[in-house]
């Protein structure tokens, strides 16, 4: 909350670093067998990026004699700024690398699968639902408004990495035999859509990217909760460890089906609106990249529906699974609100879009003001 609310960029940095502490402890103390490796890798990756951002923050603060986010946005984005273009590009890169690691954008993503797999269920949900969004928020709040000209300059590279992340994350998810690792790699693909929307150069794309951040937190957070439920009951989470579970756990199968359809972007559920806006908003300026990104929609359906088929349909492959109890009132208590939000945002997406339109338009206009004439 401190990182989202801070209007002093140095204070933002303090909260940005402080976020690492509870996640480090969640993974390192309550994680899986490789928890120490995963937690140290998580810390090292994020601190390296944070050091670059700290250097950029100090430079901007000393150059403009203020750490106020509002004043820095006005001073650094002005045509009369005292920071030369070459330096602005370097400052943008310093911010961008830090935020790209947190997103995570390909190829800075390798800490994420390890962190997700080793983290306890609560850690995975917080990581997917909140922590990863800090990277995309950083681009929207600082990197683009501070340096819109540099953002336009580096857009082809970031769009390329986002599309690679979408396709690569989807293909890697298809290859996983661990359900939690599959969901972790799906996060790489979903966050690639967020980045594509943010750098699309249109209000629709930015709106879609922001909505997709919310959608990812709901659908992927719910998937981690559901994986945690079955892991607590069986102490297994391999795809091959299950089969025919719809007969054994019908309520669990129904909940998993809704979240699966949300994750693949079925019309009527939240995932569809975000992905559609991202692809619609980015097509005008980046038609080729958007075409490749749309493969992620197809591949997402492939790996999620294959997962659902293997786990829930067919005969019960292991006799001991027939004794597993279905979800009870305790699990329904925390799963039902997430399911209701998934359905509600699919029907009434303006609950989010109405609140974010003004800020999204500000980011898109700052970005578009530096686009070449015909692209505008």
C-alpha positions in Angstrom: 0.0 0.0 0.0 2.9 2.3 0.8 4.5 1.7 -2.6 1.2 2.4 -4.4 0.4 5.5 -2.4 3.8 7.2 -2.2 4.0 10.6 -3.9 7.7 10.9 -3.0 9.8 8.8 -5.4 12.4 8.1 -2.7 9.7 7.0 -0.3 8.4 4.8 -3.1 11.8 3.2 -3.3 11.9 2.5 0.4 8.5 0.6 0.2 9.6 -1.1 -3.1 12.6 -2.6 -1.2 10.6 -3.3 2.0 8.2 -5.5 -0.1 11.0 -8.0 -0.6 11.3 -8.8 3.1 8.0 -10.6 3.8 8.2 -12.5 0.5 11.7 -13.6 1.2 10.6 -14.9 4.6 7.4 -16.6 3.2 9.5 -18.5 0.6 12.6 -19.1 2.8 10.9 -20.3 5.9 7.6 -21.9 4.8 8.6 -22.9 1.2 9.4 -26.2 -0.4 12.6 -28.3 -0.5 14.5 -25.8 -2.6 13.2 -22.8 -0.7 16.6 -21.3 0.1 17.7 -21.3 -3.5 14.4 -19.8 -4.7 14.3 -17.1 -2.0 18.0 -16.0 -2.6 17.5 -16.0 -6.4 14.4 -13.8 -5.9 16.3 -11.4 -3.7 19.3 -11.2 -5.9 17.4 -10.6 -9.1 15.2 -7.8 -7.7 18.0 -6.1 -5.8 20.1 -5.8 -8.9 17.3 -4.0 -10.7 16.5 -1.9 -7.7 20.1 -0.6 -7.5 19.8 0.7 -11.1 16.5 2.4 -10.2 18.0 4.0 -7.1 20.8 5.5 -9.1 18.3 6.9 -11.6 16.1 8.3 -8.7 19.1 10.0 -7.1 20.2 11.5 -10.4 16.7 12.8 -11.2 16.2 14.1 -7.7 19.4 16.1 -7.6 19.0 17.4 -11.2 15.5 18.7 -10.6 16.0 19.4 -6.9 12.9 17.5 -5.9 11.7 13.9 -5.2 8.0 14.7 -5.6 6.5 12.4 -8.2 4.1 15.1 -9.5 6.9 17.7 -9.9 9.3 15.2 -11.5 6.6 14.1 -14.0 6.1 17.7 -15.0 9.8 18.6 -15.1 11.2 15.5 -16.8 8.4 15.2 -19.4 8.6 18.9 -20.4 10.2 19.9 -23.7 12.3 22.4 -21.6 13.8 19.7 -19.4 17.5 20.1 -18.5 18.2 16.4 -19.0 19.6 15.7 -22.4 18.0 12.9 -24.6 20.9 10.5 -24.3 20.8 10.7 -20.5 17.0 10.3 -20.6 17.4 7.1 -22.5 19.8 5.8 -19.9 17.5 6.8 -17.0 14.5 5.2 -18.7 16.5 2.0 -19.1 17.5 2.0 -15.4 13.9 2.3 -14.4 12.8 -0.2 -17.1 15.2 -2.9 -16.1 14.1 -2.7 -12.5 10.4 -2.9 -13.4 10.9 -5.5 -16.1 12.5 -7.9 -13.5 9.5 -7.4 -11.2 6.9 -7.9 -14.0 8.8 -10.3 -15.0 9.5 -9.5 -18.7 11.4 -12.1 -20.8 14.3 -12.7 -20.3 14.3 -11.5 -16.7 11.6 -14.1 -15.8 13.8 -17.0 -14.6 13.3 -16.2 -10.9 9.5 -16.5 -11.1 8.9 -20.2 -11.7 11.3 -21.1 -8.8 9.7 -18.6 -6.5 6.2 -19.8 -7.3 7.0 -23.5 -7.1 8.8 -23.2 -3.7 6.5 -20.6 -2.1 3.6 -21.8 0.1 0.1 -21.2 -1.3 -0.2 -17.8 0.5 3.1 -16.7 -0.9 2.2 -17.7 -4.5 -1.1 -15.8 -4.3 0.5 -12.6 -3.0 3.3 -12.9 -5.6 0.8 -13.4 -8.5 -1.9 -11.0 -7.2 0.1 -8.1 -6.0 3.9 -8.2 -6.3 4.2 -8.8 -10.0 1.8 -5.9 -10.6 4.4 -3.5 -9.1 6.5 -3.8 -12.2 3.7 -2.9 -14.6 2.6 -0.1 -12.2 6.2 1.3 -12.2 6.1 1.6 -16.0 2.7 3.3 -15.8 3.5 5.6 -12.9 7.1 6.5 -13.4 9.0 5.2 -16.5 6.5 6.4 -19.2 5.3 9.7 -17.6 8.9 10.7 -16.7 10.5 9.8 -20.1 7.8 9.4 -22.8 10.3 10.2 -25.6 12.6 7.4 -24.3 9.6 5.1 -23.9 8.7 5.6 -27.6 12.3 5.0 -28.5 12.5 1.7 -26.8 9.0 0.5 -27.5 9.9 -1.9 -30.4 12.3 -3.7 -28.1 9.9 -3.9 -25.2 7.0 -5.0 -27.5 9.3 -7.7 -29.0 10.2 -9.0 -25.5 6.6 -9.0 -24.4 5.5 -11.0 -27.5 8.4 -13.5 -26.9 7.3 -13.8 -23.3 3.7 -14.5 -24.3 4.7 -17.3 -26.8 7.6 -18.6 -24.7 5.6 -18.7 -21.5 2.8 -20.5 -23.2 5.1 -23.1 -24.7 6.9 -23.7 -21.4 3.5 -24.1 -19.6 2.6 -26.8 -22.1 5.7 -28.7 -21.3 5.2 -28.8 -17.5 4.2 -31.8 -15.5 3.9 -29.9 -12.2 0.6 -28.0 -12.0 2.1 -25.2 -10.0 5.0 -24.7 -12.4 2.5 -24.7 -15.3 0.5 -21.9 -13.6 3.8 -20.0 -12.9 4.8 -20.1 -16.6 1.3 -19.0 -17.6 2.0 -15.9 -15.5 4.9 -15.0 -17.8 2.5 -15.1 -20.8 -0.3 -13.2 -19.1 2.1 -10.4 -17.9 3.4 -10.2 -21.5 -0.1 -9.2 -22.5 -0.1 -6.5 -19.8 3.2 -5.1 -21.2 2.0 -5.2 -24.8 -1.1 -3.2 -23.8 0.9 -0.6 -21.8 3.3 0.1 -24.7 0.6 -0.1 -27.4 0.3 3.7 -27.7 -3.5 3.7 -27.3 -5.9 4.3 -24.5 -7.7 1.0 -25.2 -4.4 -0.9 -25.0 -3.4 0.8 -21.7 -6.9 0.2 -20.3 -6.6 -3.5 -21.4 -3.2 -3.8 -19.8 -4.4 -2.4 -16.5 -7.5 -4.6 -16.5 -5.4 -7.6 -17.4 -3.3 -6.9 -14.3 -6.5 -7.2 -12.2 -7.6 -10.2 -14.1 -4.3 -12.0 -13.7 -4.4 -11.4 -10.0 -7.9 -13.0 -9.8 -7.5 -15.9 -12.2 -3.9 -16.9 -11.4 -4.4 -16.2 -7.7 -7.4 -18.5 -7.8 -5.5 -21.2 -9.6 -2.8 -21.2 -7.0 -5.4 -21.4 -4.2 -7.0 -24.4 -6.0 -3.7 -26.1 -6.5 -3.0 -25.5 -2.8 -6.4 -27.1 -1.9 -5.6 -30.4 -3.7 -2.0 -30.3 -2.5 -3.1 -30.1 1.1 -5.4 -33.1 0.6 -3.0 -35.3 -1.4 0.5 -33.8 -1.0 0.8 -34.2 -4.8 0.6 -31.6 -7.6 1.9 -33.5 -10.6 -0.5 -33.7 -13.6 0.1 -37.4 -13.8 -0.8 -37.8 -10.1 -4.5 -37.3 -10.9 -7.2 -38.4 -13.3 -11.0 -38.6 -13.1 -11.1 -36.1 -10.1 -14.4 -34.6 -11.3 -16.1 -37.8 -10.1 -14.4 -37.6 -6.7 -14.5 -33.8 -6.2 -17.4 -32.3 -8.3 -17.5 -29.0 -6.5 -13.8 -28.6 -6.8 -14.0 -29.5 -10.5 -16.6 -26.8 -11.1 -14.6 -24.1 -9.4 -11.5 -25.1 -11.3 -13.4 -25.1 -14.6 -14.6 -21.5 -14.1 -11.1 -20.3 -13.3 -9.6 -22.2 -16.2 -12.1 -20.6 -18.6 -11.3 -17.2 -17.1 -7.6 -17.8 -17.6 -8.0 -18.7 -21.3 -10.2 -15.6 -21.9 -13.7 -17.1 -22.5 -16.2 -14.4 -23.4 -18.4 -13.6 -20.4 -15.5 -13.9 -17.9 -12.9 -11.3 -16.9 -10.0 -12.6 -19.0 -11.7 -12.0 -22.3 -12.2 -8.2 -21.9 -8.6 -7.5 -20.9 -7.1 -9.6 -23.7 -9.5 -8.2 -26.3 -8.7 -4.6 -25.3 -4.9 -5.3 -25.4 -5.1 -6.8 -28.9 -7.5 -4.2 -30.2 -5.4 -1.3 -28.8 -2.1 -2.6 -30.0 -3.1 -3.7 -33.5 -3.1 -0.2 -35.1 0.6 0.5 -34.4 1.9 -3.0 -34.0 -0.1 -5.3 -36.3 2.7 -7.9 -36.7 3.5 -8.1 -33.0 -0.3 -8.3 -32.2 -0.6 -11.2 -34.6 2.1 -13.2 -32.9 0.7 -12.2 -29.5 -2.7 -13.6 -30.4 -1.0 -17.0 -30.6 -0.8 -16.8 -26.8 -4.6 -16.9 -26.7 -4.7 -20.1 -28.6 -1.8 -21.7 -26.7 -3.3 -20.6 -23.4 -6.4 -22.6 -24.3 -4.3 -25.6 -25.3 -2.3 -25.9 -22.0 -5.2 -25.0 -19.7 -7.8 -27.3 -21.3 -5.2 -30.1 -21.5 -4.5 -29.7 -17.8 -8.2 -29.8 -17.0 -8.8 -32.9 -19.2 -5.9 -34.8 -17.6 -6.7 -34.0 -14.0 -10.5 -34.2 -14.0 -11.8 -36.4 -16.9 -11.4 -40.1 -17.6 -11.3 -42.9 -15.1 -9.8 -42.4 -11.6 -6.2 -43.4 -12.3 -5.1 -43.9 -8.7 -7.4 -45.8 -6.2 -6.2 -43.7 -3.2 -7.6 -40.6 -4.9 -11.2 -41.9 -4.4 -10.9 -41.2 -0.7 -10.1 -37.5 -1.2 -12.8 -35.2 0.2 -14.4 -32.4 -1.8 -14.0 -28.7 -0.9 -15.8 -27.8 2.3 -17.3 -24.7 3.7 -13.9 -23.3 4.8 -12.5 -23.5 1.2 -15.6 -22.2 -0.3 -15.5 -19.2 2.0 -12.3 -17.8 0.3 -12.8 -19.2 -3.2 -16.4 -18.1 -3.8 -15.7 -14.3 -3.7 -12.9 -14.7 -6.2 -15.2 -16.7 -8.5 -17.9 -14.0 -8.2 -15.4 -11.3 -9.1 -14.2 -13.3 -12.1 -17.8 -13.4 -13.4 -18.7 -9.9 -12.4 -15.8 -8.3 -14.2 -16.6 -10.4 -17.3 -20.1 -8.9 -17.4 -19.4 -5.4 -16.0 -15.7 -4.6 -16.8 -16.5 -0.8 -16.3 -16.2 -1.4 -12.6 -12.4 -1.3 -13.3 -12.3 0.5 -16.6 -14.4 3.5 -15.4 -11.9 4.1 -12.5 -8.8 3.7 -14.6 -9.8 5.6 -17.8 -8.5 9.0 -16.8 -5.1 7.8 -15.7 -4.8 5.5 -18.7 -5.6 8.4 -21.0 -2.9 10.5 -19.3 -0.3 7.8 -19.9 -1.4 7.2 -23.5 -1.4 10.9 -24.3 2.1 11.4 -22.8 3.3 8.5 -24.9 1.5 9.5 -28.1 2.8 13.1 -28.0 6.3 11.7 -29.0 5.1 9.3 -31.7 5.9 10.2 -35.4 3.2 12.2 -37.2 1.4 9.4 -39.1 1.5 7.0 -36.1 -0.5 9.5 -34.0 
